[in-house]
Amino acid sequence: MKKTYIVGVGMTPFAKQLDRSVKDLVREAVSAALKDAGCDSSALQAAYFATAGQGAMEGQFMVSGQIALGAMGITGIPVTNVENACASSSTALNAARLHVASGAADICLAVGVDKLFSNDKERSFAVFDGGWDVHTAEQQIRYLMSLSTDIEPPEGYVEPGKRSVFMDIYASLARLHMKTFGTTERQIAAVAAKNHVHSTRNPLAQFQYPLTIEEVLSARAVSWPLTLPMCAPISDGAAAAIVCNEDGLRRLQRGRAVEILASVMRSATDRRADQYDHHLCYLAANEAYEIAGLGPRDMSLAEVHDATAFAEIQQTEALSFCAFGEGGMMAETGATTLGGQIPINVSGGLLSRGHPVGATGLAQVFEMVTQLRREAGPRQVENARFAIAENGGGFSGVEEATTCITILGRS
């Protein structure tokens, strides 16, 4: 297998963009990635197009990539459509990497997009309804809720209105973590506050205002212990990457290339809820570290899938930045803040950068490439050399249905 590189990245702002189409967003992100790579679209030999919600939102099924890329003149090449829940675009990157590593092509495109805002809010909520086994949904939610029945909300807590069922799932897992390890609401709030502060330095982020821990704790409840700022918003946006092997790199801008050191995917297993060392992200991260010949202490920064603030705590542990049960304390001490021991989600993460589901994985990659090139401006991690991303999606049993771990490096 040949060495593989990311030589160009592009990303739109993540925001509510009712006046822009999927085609508009794809054109902006792909054009930026091509310009960044110093190549024309005619150099592309294959494309992997990721979206998780376009079918549900617009009824555009089956050939979404051919339609969106064709609208900007990218035709003739093989286009593979990828749908893999929140991990859709990191899956597209994984596939593009394998394509060029095999030598079947030298230069490929990976792109992810979603437009989740709609005047019909029920349609936006419905995108997430199929992210688990729809045939056993009632049994699953009863089981997940049973994991934390002996830890109660504070007195006076009022059950909120409609929200994504995934927020209830994350809330139940957060309560289990609180019961098992003593994780506190304040520690979970510290993650949300940190990511809001980080996003004030990211001009492409959906939210660009800071929040304090107290403001996060006092915000509207979603599903205890989660408040609104602890839950990722929906977004409209796209992100893209130009992927190549060494033969392709000779035709592009070698000086700014970032090497893909590992890209590992796993699916959920039937583990028990208390088997944290069997979590699919922990197993995938260990495999990725081994492939890259690196460990957690070598990482300069991490982008993790903070669909909720608790999820960042869970993934901090799964990536072995601390022992299981210590992720909350690590966040509260400031160790995961820009300038800390291991900066996590300096982009603002899903919580504040935004979460257009099909684009999120490549948005993480955009941030890592920008950091490793030392081009992140006021959010730059000092002396960044290696970066890791964890991008999970869907739900099965007591964990994500799928995950993709990506490690990038630049000397």
Salt bridges, closest charged atoms under 4 A:
ASP24 OD1 - ARG27 NH1 3.58
GLU28 OE1 - ARG20 NH1 2.74
ASP36 OD1 - ARG256 NH1 2.78
ASP36 OD2 - ARG373 NH1 2.66
ASP106 OD2 - ARG251 NH1 3.72
ASP120 OD2 - ARG123 NE 3.91
ASP150 OD1 - LYS179 NZ 3.27
GLU159 OE2 - ARG163 NH2 2.47
ASP168 OD1 - ARG163 NH2 2.86
GLU214 OE2 - ARG186 NH2 2.92
ASP236 OD2 - LYS115 NZ 3.55
ASP247 OD2 - LYS2 NZ 2.92
ASP247 OD1 - ARG250 NH2 2.24
ASP274 OD1 - ARG272 NE 2.97
ASP277 OD1 - HIS278 ND1 2.91
GLU303 OE1 - ARG353 NH1 3.17
GLU312 OE2 - LYS194 NZ 2.89
GLU317 OE1 - HIS177 NE2 3.05
GLU367 OE2 - ARG379 NE 2.92
GLU375 OE1 - ARG256 NH2 2.92
GLU399 OE1 - ARG271 NE 2.52
GLU400 OE1 - HIS279 NE2 3.09
